[in-house]
Each structure stands twice: as C-alpha cells, then as structure tokens.
Amino acid sequence: MSSVLIPATILTGFLGSGKTTLLKRVLGEAHGSRIAVIENEFGEENIDNEILVQDRDEQIVQMSNGCICCTIRDDLRATLSDLAGRRRRGELLFDRVIIETTGVADPGPVAQTFFMDDDVASQYLLDSIVTLVDAVHAPQQLDTRLEAQRQVGFADRIFISKSDLADAAAVSQLQQRLRRMNPRAPQQLVHFGEVPLKEVLDLRGFNLNARLEIDPEFLVEQEHHEHGHGHGHDHHDHDHDHDHACTEDHEHGPGCAHHHHHDDDVKSFVFRATQAFDPARLEEFLGTIVQIYGPRMLRYKGVLNMKGIDRKVVFQGVHQLMGSDLAAAWGPQETRESRIVFIGIDLPRDIIEQGLRQALAA
C-alpha cells in the first residue's frame, strides 16, 4: 500500500442541527469515494437505519453504497488504528474517514488525537472540522451551552441549517455572532443537508500554508472599533462593549441601538504587526501562553514576519499542541505583516497582545 495519508474530517454540531442528514447526503453523493464513518455517539439517531445493509453486533458494518460505518465503543485512537490495519491488510476498502461526534462533544480532543498519537499521525491526515449550527435553536444553545460555543470556535467551516425556519434578521444576527466567535470559518446556509461534497471534504483547514483567511468584515469591525478608541489596540474584549455596539456594527448606520452583543465565552481577536518578530522571544512567549492558557485556546493560526528569515513562517495550534513551518518567500511588493488569529474561551487579549508586542525585534 502507498504511504499516502488517509484524510479525516470531523463533523460536529448541536443536537438536532442535521449532522446525520448531512452525512447521509455526503454518503449518497460520494460516487467513487469510499468513506469510513466513525460514529462517536451516545444514543443519538444512528445513521444505519436507512443506508446500512445489515445490522450486526459487530462494530464495523458494510453499507449498501460501498462505505463502511463503525461505532466507537472504545477510544478513537484504537478505532482509527484498527481501521487502518484492516485497510492495509486489504480487509476493508476506504479512501477517507468522517468522524461524527455527538451533539455535546468537544471536538478538541478528537482533533488532538491526530497530532498526539504517532500511530494515528503516521496513517491519517486531519483535514478539517465542520460544524453544523441550527438557525432556530442556536441563539439559545449558544447562550446556555459552552460546548455549543466550543464547536463554533473549533470550526474550519460552519454550515447553518434550518435558516428557512428562522426570521431573516435573526439569522443575520446569528451570523454576526458566529463571525465574532470564529472569523476563520466561512459560513454557509444549507437546506436539508444539501451541500456539495467539495464544500465538506478536502478543505485543508489544518494545512500549514501561508494563506490565513479571516473574514474581512471581522477585520474591518475590529479595526473600526480599535480606532474608535484612539489607539492601536484595546484592552477590552470588544464583545464586552455594549456601549460601542453602534461603533462596531457600523454597517447599520446610526440608530442601531437595538443591536446588542452577546457576551460569549468563546471570542476571537486578530493581532497584526508590520515590525518583524524576534524569533527566540516569540517562541518563548508562545510556548508560555500555550502552557498557561492552552486548555482555553481552541484554534490559533498565524503568518509571521520573522527577523532574519526571508520566508513566511506559518504556525497553528489546537489547545496546547502547536506546529510551525516555513512557507513561501515574501513577495517583492508584499507588505511583510504578521497576522495571528486567536479563538478561545475568555483569553486575556491585553496580556497576549502585550506579550506579542514585547516579542517584536528592536
């Protein structure tokens, strides 16, 4: 067998958001691509009621469309190793894996499995985390369930289901709220799980590449807010600032007092600097904050301008796990600007920004 890594996608989302519907759709459309589905479920609706040929006691079941499905009864690492072993021996045929987590699961430990375990890392490539959000129930779920917020923070792509059943203004507000929590993840409204495969698979959300995509509206919003305070950074987390709702949501124009911000635990901010970083100081600082705040850091990613290095340095992390690499050279006309996005739970933005500024080269 070739040493090509097996791509893996984590599908997460709130209870009732339509994960199973989306999964059935993907499996139905997956012509020529054999997918192994790992269900990490606790009594939610099983995928097998419609598309499985037979229901045996065995953990792995062949589906009618050539895919396979297995339910995790032990841990994910063991299941992934078992699947890869059977594939190597020619007992199972599959090209990729989709892991469907429960509606209450934190996708962090699932993602970490792909980086922490050598056996898994040598056989699988984590492609992305896809999160489904139910437009009708999301506001209440985000208000009351931290795990719902975590699922949004971890996402590489967000699909909003049931938007046709919700008020248009409420959906727009929900989208702004999700953007403040996670400006990295493109959002898409979906109906009845109708999502083209290319929107779900091979998103390369964990690739170490030099493209750091941040929602441009979020950047404008953040800049507008910061300049409104008259300095280059702000010591408040902007979601706390109910008074400045109109400054921040400038697209509404004056008289937008009806728009209030939910003070979500999961928030994001972007740090930018044109001054180069001192490599040793930055490494020491990032190592320190990851040790201290790692459990609260969901996703973070940056493209860095480092002193003495002609190429872009890219890094990203999940919780305490961080990786970095050299990317393409800076273009002759390109502004050498470092950009880092942090998504986490009550991260001390002022402490992190101050530390990053102190890591800039003199």
N, C-alpha and C positions, 0 to 999 in steps of 0.2 A: 504493500500500500504506500502511496506517496505521503510525504510528510506535510501535506497541506493541512492547515488547521481547520477544524470544524467550526463554522460561525455559529454563535449563540445569541439569541435575542431574549431579553427578559420582558415579559408582558405583565404589567401591573395596573392597578386601578381600583377605584372604590367599588364596594359591593353594589351590584346592580347596574354597573356602568356599561356592561355589554362586552366584557372580555371574551366570554365563551362565544358570543355571536361573531365577534371579530375573528376569533380563532377558527371557527367553522368556515368562515368566508375565505380566510387565507388558505386553509387546507383544501377547500373546494377549488380554489383558483391555482393551486400550486402545481401546474402541469409540468411534468418533467423534473420536479424538485421534490425529493423525498424528505419529509420533515419528521423528526422525532419530537414529540410533545411531551414535556415533563410537567405533570400537574402536581403542584405543591399545595394540595387542597385539604381543607377540613370540612368535609360535608357540604361544600357548595355544589351547585348543579354540575354534574360531570359532563365532560364533552362527549362521552361514549354513547349517550343514549340514542343518538341518531346515526353517527357515522362509523361506529365500530361493528365489525362483523360478528364478533362473539365476545362474550364477557366471561372470562375465566378468572380463576383465583390468582393466576399468575400476574406478576407485577407489570409485565410488558405485553401489550395486546396489539396485534396487527389490525390496521384499519382497512376498510374496503378500498380506499383510494391509494393504497401503497404506503401510506405513512404509518408510523407506529406511535403508540401512546403508552406512557407509563406513569404511575402514581408513586410519588415518593413516600415510602413507609419508613425509610431510614434517612440518612442525611444526603444532601445534594451531591456532595463530593463523591460518595460511594456510588450513587446512581450514575453520575457522569462517567466515572471510571469504568463501571460495568458496561454501559452503553458503548463506550469507545473500544473496550476489549472485544465485545461481541462483533462490532463493526470490523475490527482488524481481522478477526477470525473468519469473517465472511458469513456470520450467522444472522446479522442484521444489515439491511441496506438503508442508509440515510445520508443526506448531504448537509443537514443543518439541524439545529436544536432550537425549539422555542420553549421557554420555561414560563408557565403561567402561575403566578403567585396568587395567594389568597387575597381577598379584599382588605385584610387587616395587616398584611405583611409589610415589613420594612425591606425594600429591595437592596439596601446596603450590604448586608451580609451575603446575599446571593451574589451580588457583583464581586465582592471581595474574594469569594471562592475561586474566581478565575485568575486572580493575581497571587493569592497566598499559597495555593496548593500547587507544587511543582508538577505533579502528575496531571492535574487538570490543565494547567497553563501550557504544558507541552503538547496537548492534544486539541485544545479549544481556543477560539478567539472570541472574546466578548465583543459583540458588535454594538449593541445599544440597549437602552432601557426605554420602552414605550409605555406611556401612561394614559389610561382612559379615564376621562372625567365626565360624570353625569351632570349635564347642564341644569337639570331640575333640582337635584338634591345637593349639588356641590357647595353652594354657599353655606348651608347648614353643616355639611360634613367637614368643610374646612374650618368652620367656627369651633366645632366640638371635638374633632379627631386629629391629633397630631400626626398619626400615621398617614392620613389623607394628605396633609401638607408635605410630609416627607416624600410621598410618592411623586408629588409635583416637583419637588426640589431635585430629585434624582433624574428626572426625565431628560432624554435626548430629543424626544418628540412627544407632543401632547395631542391626543385626539379628544374632542369634546362631542359626546353623544347626546342625543335627545334635545338638541337645541331647538328643534321644531316645536317642542312641547313647552318651551320656556319663553318668557317675554323677551323681545329683541333687546331692549335696554338692559335687562338683567344679564343677558348673555354677553353684551358688550362690557358691562362692569366686571363680570366674571373673568373675561379675557384680560382686562387691565390688571386685575388682581393676580392672575396667574403669571402675567408678564413681570410683575414686581417681585414675585417669588422666584421665578426662573426665566431670566431673559435669554438664556441659551437655547431653549427648546422652541422650535417652530410650533405654532398651534394650528389645528385644522378641525373644522366642524365636519362630523361624519354622520351619516344616516344609516341605521340598520347594519352597521359593520361594513358598509361598502367602502372599502379602502383598497386602492391598487396595491399589489404586492410590493412594488418599488417604494411605496411610502412607509412600509413596515420593516422590510429586510434590507440588509447591506447599507445601513445609514452611517456606519463608521463613527459612531458617537464617541468611541474610546480611542480612536486613532490619535497618535501624537503627530498632528500635522500643523502647519503654520496658519491654518485658517481658523480664527477664533470668531465664531459667528455670535453676535449679540444683537438682540432685537434693536433696530435703530431708534424706534420710538422710546425705548427704555433709556438709551444713551442721551437722547435729547431731553427727556424728562429729568434725568439725573443732573445733567449739565445746567439746565434751566433752574432747577431747584438750588443747586450749589451757587450759581452766580447770583441768584436772588439774595443769598446771604452775604454776598460781597467778599467771599474768599474761595480758594480753590478746593476746599473740602469742607464737609460739615460734620460736626461732632454729634449730630443727632442722626438716628437712623430715619430716613425720610418718611417712613410709614408712621412714625410716631407723631408727625407734624400735622395734626388735623387743621390747624390754622392756615397751613400753607396749601391746602388741597387745591385752591384755585391757581396758585402759582405753579403747582406741579402739573396739574391736568389742564395745561394751557389750551389744549385743543377745544375745550368747551367755551373758552372766552369768559368774559366777566359774568357774574351772576350764576356761578356754578356751585353755589353753596350746598346744593342738595347732594353733592358727591362727597361721601366720606370714605376714609380709608379704613380697611380692616387692619388691625394691628396683628398680623400673622406672626407666628413664631419663626416660620421659615421666611427668610428675606435674602435679598441679594444686593450686591453692590459691585461696581467696576472701579478698579484703580488704574490710572493711566499716568505715564511719565515719559517725557522725551529724554530726560537725563539718564545716562546709562547706569545700570546696576553694577555694584562691586560684587563679583561672583561669590567670593568667600563669605562676605557679610550677608548676602541674600540667602545663600544656602543655610547658613547658621540660623537666620531668623525664621525661614520657612520651616526648618526642622523643629524649631522651638514651638511655633504656633500649632504645628500639626500634633506635637506631643501633648500640648495643653488642651487644644480645642478640637482635636481630631474627631471625637465622637459626635461633635455638633457640626462638623464640616461635612456637608453632603457631597457636593461636587465643586471642584475648583479647577480652573484651567487658565493658562496664560501663554502669551507670546512675548518673549523678553528680549530687550536690548541690553546685552552684557558688554561691559568694558573689555576691550582686547579680543573680542570674538566677532568675526565678520558675518557670521551666520546667525539666523534667528535661533533662539533657544526656546523650545516649547516644553511645557510641563503640565501635568494634570494630576488630579488625585480624587480618591474616594475615601472619606474618613482619614485614617492615619496613613493610608498607602499612597505614596506619591512616586511618579516616574517622570523622567525628563529625557530630552534628546535634542540633537542639533537638527535644524531644518534647513531650508534653502537660505542662500545668501540674501542680505538686504539688497534691494534693487538700487541702482544709482540715483533714481529720482524719488525713492521711497523715504518717507519720514520714519526715522528709527524711533518708534514709540512702543514702549511696553504697555500691554493691556492685560489685566488679570480680572477674571470674574470669580467672585466668591458666592456660593449659595450655601446657607447654613441656618442653624437654629440659634437665634439670639447671639450671633457673632459680634464681638466688640469692634465695630467698624473703626472707631477712632484709634484704638490700640494697634490694630492691624495696619492701618494707613500710616500711622506714625512710625511703626517699625519698618515698613517698606521704604518710607522716605529716608530713614536713617541708613538704609542699606544701599542707597544710591551712591555712586562713586563721587568723590570730592571734585 
